[in-house]
Amino acid sequence: MSLTDEERTIVVGLEVEKAQVAYNEAIWLMEKESWSGAAGRLYYALFHIVSALLVYDHRNVNSHKGSHILFGNYYIRTGLLPKEYGALYSQMEAIREEGEYNCTYKVTQEELQQKIAPAKEMIDTIIAMVKK
């Protein structure tokens, strides 16, 4: 997908907005003790913020797997972003998938609460990068 600079700016802004909305929904769901739902929204907050970064840097994203690969190759392995962000992104995808598709797995308050602050930091860091 080839975007003009104006279109790219719009798409990045929309992805950032989606990330912020999904993060706020995750917090709201946690307040309601809906741990699986909150895990899903937290993962999507990270997915959308990573998508914003990839679009900002003229990288095409076609799938969730592709976003993980590109994020790892261009930002984590190069040291542009801390390796903890790559791990968090992968962990949240795994938690979301287990919570949504495995009927014997229960997302816990403890595992999710320890992801909130790092997720917010990752989101804020990437927002700063794309809003230059």
RARA-V754354 format. One record per residue. N is the residue number from 1. RES is the residue in one letter. SS is DSSP state (A for helix, B for strand, O for the rest). D_FIRST is the distance of its C-alpha to the first C-alpha in Angstrom with 2 decimals. Layout:
n->N res->RES ss->SS d_first->D_FIRST
n->N res->RES ss->SS d_first->D_FIRST
This chain:
n->1 res->M ss->O d_first->0.00
n->2 res->S ss->O d_first->3.76
n->3 res->L ss->O d_first->6.38
n->4 res->T ss->O d_first->10.03
n->5 res->D ss->A d_first->12.51
n->6 res->E ss->A d_first->13.94
n->7 res->E ss->A d_first->10.98
n->8 res->R ss->A d_first->10.38
n->9 res->T ss->A d_first->14.13
n->10 res->I ss->A d_first->14.23
n->11 res->V ss->A d_first->11.83
n->12 res->V ss->A d_first->13.82
n->13 res->G ss->A d_first->16.95
n->14 res->L ss->A d_first->16.28
n->15 res->E ss->A d_first->15.67
n->16 res->V ss->A d_first->18.85
n->17 res->E ss->A d_first->20.70
n->18 res->K ss->A d_first->19.92
n->19 res->A ss->A d_first->21.14
n->20 res->Q ss->A d_first->24.26
n->21 res->V ss->A d_first->25.04
n->22 res->A ss->A d_first->24.74
n->23 res->Y ss->A d_first->26.97
n->24 res->N ss->A d_first->29.50
n->25 res->E ss->A d_first->29.55
n->26 res->A ss->A d_first->30.28
n->27 res->I ss->A d_first->33.17
n->28 res->W ss->A d_first->34.47
n->29 res->L ss->A d_first->34.42
n->30 res->M ss->A d_first->36.25
n->31 res->E ss->A d_first->38.87
n->32 res->K ss->O d_first->39.32
n->33 res->E ss->O d_first->39.61
n->34 res->S ss->O d_first->36.72
n->35 res->W ss->A d_first->35.68
n->36 res->S ss->A d_first->33.36
n->37 res->G ss->A d_first->31.52
n->38 res->A ss->A d_first->31.37
n->39 res->A ss->A d_first->29.99
n->40 res->G ss->A d_first->27.13
n->41 res->R ss->A d_first->26.31
n->42 res->L ss->A d_first->26.71
n->43 res->Y ss->A d_first->24.29
n->44 res->Y ss->A d_first->21.66
n->45 res->A ss->A d_first->22.43
n->46 res->L ss->A d_first->21.61
n->47 res->F ss->A d_first->18.45
n->48 res->H ss->A d_first->17.11
n->49 res->I ss->A d_first->18.40
n->50 res->V ss->A d_first->16.89
n->51 res->S ss->A d_first->13.45
n->52 res->A ss->A d_first->14.21
n->53 res->L ss->A d_first->15.18
n->54 res->L ss->A d_first->12.23
n->55 res->V ss->A d_first->9.82
n->56 res->Y ss->A d_first->12.68
n->57 res->D ss->O d_first->12.77
n->58 res->H ss->O d_first->9.21
n->59 res->R ss->O d_first->9.02
n->60 res->N ss->O d_first->6.56
n->61 res->V ss->O d_first->8.95
n->62 res->N ss->O d_first->9.63
n->63 res->S ss->O d_first->13.35
n->64 res->H ss->A d_first->16.36
n->65 res->K ss->A d_first->17.55
n->66 res->G ss->A d_first->14.41
n->67 res->S ss->A d_first->14.70
n->68 res->H ss->A d_first->18.36
n->69 res->I ss->A d_first->17.91
n->70 res->L ss->A d_first->15.52
n->71 res->F ss->A d_first->17.79
n->72 res->G ss->A d_first->20.82
n->73 res->N ss->A d_first->19.84
n->74 res->Y ss->A d_first->18.62
n->75 res->Y ss->A d_first->20.80
n->76 res->I ss->A d_first->23.74
n->77 res->R ss->O d_first->24.80
n->78 res->T ss->O d_first->24.49
n->79 res->G ss->O d_first->26.63
n->80 res->L ss->O d_first->24.35
n->81 res->L ss->O d_first->25.01
n->82 res->P ss->O d_first->28.09
n->83 res->K ss->A d_first->28.14
n->84 res->E ss->A d_first->29.53
n->85 res->Y ss->A d_first->26.15
n->86 res->G ss->A d_first->24.73
n->87 res->A ss->A d_first->27.85
n->88 res->L ss->A d_first->27.71
n->89 res->Y ss->A d_first->24.16
n->90 res->S ss->A d_first->25.29
n->91 res->Q ss->A d_first->28.61
n->92 res->M ss->A d_first->27.26
n->93 res->E ss->A d_first->25.05
n->94 res->A ss->A d_first->28.21
n->95 res->I ss->A d_first->30.41
n->96 res->R ss->A d_first->28.16
n->97 res->E ss->A d_first->28.02
n->98 res->E ss->A d_first->31.77
n->99 res->G ss->A d_first->32.59
n->100 res->E ss->A d_first->30.73
n->101 res->Y ss->A d_first->31.46
n->102 res->N ss->O d_first->34.73
n->103 res->C ss->O d_first->37.67
n->104 res->T ss->O d_first->39.96
n->105 res->Y ss->O d_first->37.86
n->106 res->K ss->O d_first->38.42
n->107 res->V ss->O d_first->36.33
n->108 res->T ss->O d_first->38.99
n->109 res->Q ss->A d_first->39.45
n->110 res->E ss->A d_first->40.22
n->111 res->E ss->A d_first->37.11
n->112 res->L ss->A d_first->34.86
n->113 res->Q ss->A d_first->36.80
n->114 res->Q ss->A d_first->36.42
n->115 res->K ss->A d_first->32.61
n->116 res->I ss->A d_first->32.50
n->117 res->A ss->A d_first->33.37
n->118 res->P ss->A d_first->31.09
n->119 res->A ss->A d_first->28.14
n->120 res->K ss->A d_first->28.96
n->121 res->E ss->A d_first->29.27
n->122 res->M ss->A d_first->25.89
n->123 res->I ss->A d_first->24.25
n->124 res->D ss->A d_first->26.25
n->125 res->T ss->A d_first->25.54
n->126 res->I ss->A d_first->21.77
n->127 res->I ss->A d_first->22.10
n->128 res->A ss->A d_first->24.20
n->129 res->M ss->A d_first->21.63
n->130 res->V ss->A d_first->18.78
n->131 res->K ss->O d_first->21.31
n->132 res->K ss->O d_first->22.63
